[in-house]
Amino acid sequence: MRTARRPAPPLDPGLPRPEPVLEVVVPVHNEEHDLEPCVRRLHAHLAETFPYPFRITVADNASTDRTPWIAARLAGELPGTRWVRLEEKGRGRALHTVWSRSPAPVLAYLDVDLSTDLAALLPLVAPLISGHSDLAIGTRLARGSRVVRGPKREIISRCYNGLLRGTLSVGFTDAQCGFKAVRREVAERLLPLVEDREWFFDTELLVIAERAGLRIHEVPVDWVDDPDSRVDLLPTALADLRGVARLGRALAGGRLPLAALGSAGTAAGSAAVAPTGRLAQLLRFAAVGAASTLLHLGLYVLLRPAAGAQAGNALALLLCTVLNTAANRRFTFGVRGRAGLPAHHLGGLVALLAGLAVTGAALAVLHHAVPGAGPGAELPVLVAANLAAALLRFHLLRAWVLPGRRSRRTTGATS
C-alpha cells in the first residue's frame, strides 16, 4: 500500500536554517501580479516534495511597480525565501549575480509565469545532486514533452533551435525553455565566460558547456504558454542572432578555454573519445587530408576527359568532401553516432565551397597563363591549392562543424 509523503514540519523562523542544497532563482521585472502566487506555489511544492534544504531567491531586475515590496514581504513570511535587487534589467544579469554568490551545490531557475509544470523540478535537479550530470535543461521539443502554445511561438522556437544546430552544431534540443539547473562548481567556471546578460545568456551558457564536453541532462516537460508574455520578439531575435555570430567567432578563434573548463565536469562527461589537443587533431586531419587529396587527384584524372577541368574538379571534390567529413568526424574529432550528422555534412559542404573556390581559381589562373595546360600541369596546381584550402577547412571543422569535445547528453522523463 502506497502512503503519501508526510511534509516536513515547518521550521521556527527564529532558528538558523541549514545551508541549502538547491537554490532556485526567479528573475522578475514588474511582475506584481504573478510574483506572489508563483513564489507561494513554488515554496509549497519544494516543502512537500524536495527532500533537502532549499532556498528561493527572487531576483528583481529594476522593477518600477510593487514587485520589490511584494518580494520583501514574501521573504519575511516564507522560510528559505529571500530577494535581491538589481538596478539593471536582464535575465542573464540576474542569474549571473545570484548564481555567482550562492553557496548551494545545485543552482536552478524558472520563469515567474510557471509555464513549466513543477513536477519536472525534481527530475531536473536529481542528476546534478547525484553527480551524474553537470547541467540540466527542460525541453519542450523532445519526445514525451506536452506543450500548449500558439503556432507563432512554436515556429519561432523550432526555427531558433534549428538555427543553432545548423550554425553552432549543438546537440541539445531546447535552448530557450526557462527551466534550467547547473552544479555550482561548474557554474563557477562557466559564468566568467558568458558575456550576455539578457535573453541569449541561456544559449551561450549551454553552447560553451557542450563544447567543453560537459554532460547536459534533458528533461521533457509539460509546458503551457503564458498569453501575457512580455518578451519583445523582434529585438530579442535580433539580439540572439548577434549573440550567435559573436559566439561563433569566439569559438572559431579559439578564444575560450574549453579544455580547462571540461575538467570541472563529471568524470564521465569530461572523458574525450579522441585526443582534443590542436596538434593531435592536426596530425589526424593531415593524414585524412593526404588520403583525400590522393583520391581527389585520382577522380579528377578519371573525370576530366568527359567533364572538363572545372566540372571534373567540382565532382571529384564533392565526393571527396563527403568522405573527408565522415572520416574527420570519426577519427580526427572523435564524434560517433548519428547525432548532429546532417549539420556536420552541411558544414562540410560549406568547407567544400571554400576548397572549390581556391582550386577552381587556381585552375583558372593556370589556364589563363598557359592555355594549353594539360593534366601534367594541372595536378601540381591542384595539390598546392588543396594545401592552401586545408588550413581553412581544418579551422572550420574544428571550431564550428565538428567540435573536439561533445557533451554527453542524457534525457530523462518526468512522471
Helices and strands as residue ranges (DSSP letters): E 22-28, H 35-49, E 54-61, H 67-77, E 81-86, H 91-101, E 106-110, G 118-120, H 121-129, E 135-139, E 146-148, H 151-167, E 179-183, H 184-190, G 191-193, H 201-211, E 216-220, E 222-224, H 233-252, H 258-262, H 267-270, H 278-307, H 309-327, I 328-332, H 341-369, H 375-396, I 397-401, E 410-411
